[in-house]
Amino acid sequence: SARSGYAPVIETIKLTKKYGDLIAVNEISLKLTEGDVFGFIGPNGSGKTTTIRMMCALLTPDGGEGHTLGYDIHKDARAIKENVGYMTQKFSLYGDLTIRENLDFMARMYRVKNRKKVVDETLRTLGLEGRGKQLAGTLSGGWKQRLALAACMQHKPALLLLDEPTAGVDPKARRDFWDEIRQLSKQGVTVLVSTHYMDEAVQCDYIAYIAYGKKLIDGPATEIPHQVGLTTWRVSGPDLIQLEEELRADPRVEQVARFGAQLHVSSTDSAGLDAVVAEKSGENDARKWEKKEAELEEVFIYLMATAADNFGVNGGPSA
């Protein structure tokens, strides 16, 4: 079994994966500690899935090294697979098997002892005791997701890797799913979740943001805005479309983002931005301006734009 109390739970050093000329993952170094919910954030095609698959020894790196639960990702693939719960991006159960058959199949894959008892317990925990014979394909998106999570937790892994687990699931099911992740975290399970939903990033204790195969920033979720050093003003009121155009044209403003009936205006040049606001919010201005702490959402928009500029990419890669 995995070495208990081992910290960090995952550590990678310059992990790299190439496909021909494409560098899908470019020297990513990360450290995850026990019991954290770790958010792996970035746009689609940024290398999140490839990195996760290397962490759980499903893909061999072309460069770099790493340990998962104390096991070497190059040498100890089998031990890693047996001690990690991995939930793939696409719903990973069989729609034409029953709920019970799916749970039993996954329990066999992970070589769970007392399989029938464990599967019975999983059905009871899910509140599906009477529905074991129902085909999994007939479940709603939210239930499929809960079933997939339960299936990859039956062998009691210390580490759970979830790849875009809430893609295509309705908002209530997403919230319920996050409640379950928090519960697992409280029980000491370390959870790594990849997502491109910004509102989910806020749920994480620790965040790594990656784009175009490179890690742009990582740290405790609360510290990321300070690391980037972004200042934000929020403005509401009349003629925002006209104001947005004017602000975008001003070199002292680095970012204008629309949030409902407000504009969030940001820059790493705090003094320059304050001067712009002073000019725009003269006495004849009917709009309401307030300075606020930059939050993760503004920071991610900023990081994404800077990454696209730095990598000379328009819109990023397609895959």
SULDAJO-V354574 format. One record per backbone hydrogen bond with DSSP energy under -1.0 kcal/mol. CO is the residue of the C=O (numbers start at 1). NH is the residue of the N-H. E is the energy in kcal/mol with one decimal. If there is no record, write none. Layout:
BEGIN
CO;NH;E
CO;NH;E
END
This chain:
BEGIN
3;6;-1.3
9;69;-3.9
10;32;-2.9
11;67;-2.6
12;30;-1.1
13;65;-2.2
15;28;-2.5
16;62;-2.7
16;63;-1.4
17;24;-1.3
17;25;-1.9
19;22;-2.0
22;19;-3.1
25;17;-2.1
28;15;-2.2
30;12;-2.6
32;9;-2.4
32;10;-1.2
33;36;-1.5
36;191;-2.5
37;205;-2.2
37;206;-1.7
38;193;-2.8
39;208;-2.7
40;195;-2.1
41;210;-3.1
43;46;-1.3
46;213;-2.2
47;51;-2.0
48;52;-2.4
49;53;-2.5
50;54;-1.6
51;55;-2.3
52;56;-2.0
53;58;-2.8
53;59;-1.5
54;57;-1.5
63;16;-2.4
65;13;-3.2
66;73;-2.5
67;11;-2.5
68;71;-2.3
71;68;-2.6
72;76;-3.1
76;80;-2.2
77;81;-2.6
78;82;-2.0
83;158;-1.1
85;161;-3.6
87;163;-2.6
94;97;-1.4
95;137;-2.1
97;136;-2.7
98;102;-2.4
99;103;-2.2
100;104;-2.8
101;105;-2.7
102;106;-2.4
103;107;-2.2
104;108;-2.2
105;109;-2.3
106;110;-2.0
107;112;-2.9
108;111;-1.4
114;118;-2.3
115;119;-2.9
116;120;-2.7
117;121;-2.2
118;122;-2.4
119;123;-2.5
120;124;-2.2
121;125;-2.8
122;126;-2.3
123;128;-3.1
128;131;-2.2
131;134;-1.8
132;100;-2.6
134;99;-2.3
135;138;-1.6
136;139;-1.7
140;144;-2.8
141;145;-2.0
142;146;-1.9
143;147;-2.6
144;148;-2.6
145;149;-2.3
146;150;-2.6
147;151;-2.6
148;152;-1.7
150;153;-1.2
153;156;-1.9
158;190;-2.5
159;85;-2.9
160;192;-2.9
161;87;-2.9
162;194;-2.8
164;167;-1.4
166;169;-1.7
170;174;-2.1
171;175;-2.2
172;176;-2.5
173;177;-2.3
174;178;-2.1
175;179;-1.9
176;180;-1.8
177;181;-2.1
178;182;-2.4
179;183;-2.0
180;184;-2.3
181;185;-2.3
182;186;-2.3
183;187;-1.3
184;189;-2.1
185;188;-1.9
190;160;-2.8
191;38;-3.5
192;162;-3.2
193;40;-3.3
194;164;-1.1
195;42;-1.2
197;201;-1.0
200;203;-1.4
201;204;-1.8
205;221;-2.1
206;39;-3.4
207;219;-2.1
208;41;-2.8
209;216;-2.9
209;217;-1.2
211;214;-1.9
213;26;-3.5
214;211;-2.2
217;209;-2.9
219;207;-2.9
220;223;-1.8
220;224;-1.1
223;227;-2.3
224;228;-1.9
225;229;-1.7
225;230;-1.0
231;267;-1.9
232;292;-2.6
233;265;-3.2
234;290;-2.5
235;263;-2.5
236;288;-3.0
239;243;-2.0
240;244;-2.9
241;245;-1.8
242;246;-2.0
243;247;-2.8
244;248;-2.5
245;249;-1.4
247;250;-1.2
250;253;-2.0
255;266;-2.9
257;264;-3.1
259;262;-1.7
262;259;-2.7
263;235;-2.5
264;257;-2.4
265;233;-2.8
266;254;-1.6
266;255;-1.9
267;231;-2.8
268;270;-1.2
269;273;-2.4
270;274;-2.5
271;275;-2.0
272;276;-2.0
273;277;-2.5
274;278;-2.3
275;279;-2.1
276;280;-2.5
277;281;-2.5
282;285;-1.8
288;236;-2.0
290;234;-3.4
295;299;-2.2
296;300;-2.9
297;301;-2.0
298;302;-2.3
299;303;-3.0
300;304;-2.6
301;305;-2.1
302;306;-2.6
303;307;-2.7
304;308;-2.3
305;309;-2.1
306;310;-3.1
307;311;-2.6
308;313;-2.6
END
